[in-house]
Amino acid sequence: MKQGKLKDAKDISTLLKEQFADIIEEMLEAELDEELGYTKYDYKNKETSNSRNGKRKKTVMSEYGELDIDVPRDRDSEFEPVVVKKNQTDISGIEDQILGMYAKGMTVRDIQDHIENIYGFEASPALISRITDKILPLVGEWQNRPLESIYCHVIMDAVHYKVRQEGRIINKAAYVAIGTNLDGMKEVLGIWVGENESSKYWLKVITELKNRGVEDILIASIDGLAGFSDAIKAVFPETEVQRCIIHQIRNSTKYLSYKDRKSFCSDLKNVYQASTESEALQQLDLLEDKWRDRYLIAVKSWRNNWEEISAFFKYPPEIRKMIYTTNAIESYNRQLRKVTKSKSVFPTDESLMKMLYLATMDIQKKWTQRYRGWSMILAQLSIHFEDRLQGYDY
């Protein structure tokens, strides 16, 4: 500074960059001193047959951009540096930042601009892809991890995306299962990217859950996909299936004209908000008498699916609130869409899976609390499913 060589922030940054490289090299030399048991030229205290063997050039990425450093070597190749590990080319944390930005749904172009503005170098799309590809083994490990033997409640749903495949853009479904365990904690059990939503693919998903250690699911909440319930029963025959009331309402209202929607929904509310199943059936009779002539198909779907719609009536209000809708997974899906909205088309299944996995890890960080009122819910479940919960520690 006295010599007038530091004129602006760029000059200061250059100086820090040079000093940072010197510090790294000094630390590496100190590590080798510790490894060999003597300092450079201090042969009197040498008690090993191993010795220094020159240096090798290495380029690493740091907060100050690219650095060229000299890494000391030993003759026996036993030296394992800690400050800058073997094969490590990034000491900046930039990889973690790129993964974090990718998890938030930032485009490759946005990530490139951010890295260039902050660190002054261009991160190519290929580099970003290589960095994000490093999580694929973690995705596979997470997707195949062992699960708990019993889940009190599992919600299953699918989110749809466009993916490029063999030169064509096709619709694919990300199948998601969220489970609540005996401790009242929820977790995403897995994500499966496959063909458009079908009961056949759901059977594959549910079978995989069983193969990963799930022995029983007390209650499953699902949408109105044809054959979905059969797929669950094929693997877990004792599972109580609850059709999502919100999905059922949506399916009914799509047949209504706008002028009748408010009145119909008001009458329909008396059905699913009834205190008992018998009261609900009485209200359904009234609904049918009133709207049969205009909207028989809307009412008929409630009749046809009543067994799965009405399952929640046998439980107390606390359990009803938990199972009668798939709101929990709808909230999760909204957060996924928020992250993936910048991608109109994913180039591969793997690119979609990477983003969904990273977003899921971000979302699950907030799932730190047990389900509200869980002690009472578990007490009620232990009565309703006494025979199936015997032997489990809860």
Disulfide bonds with the S-S distance in Angstrom:
none
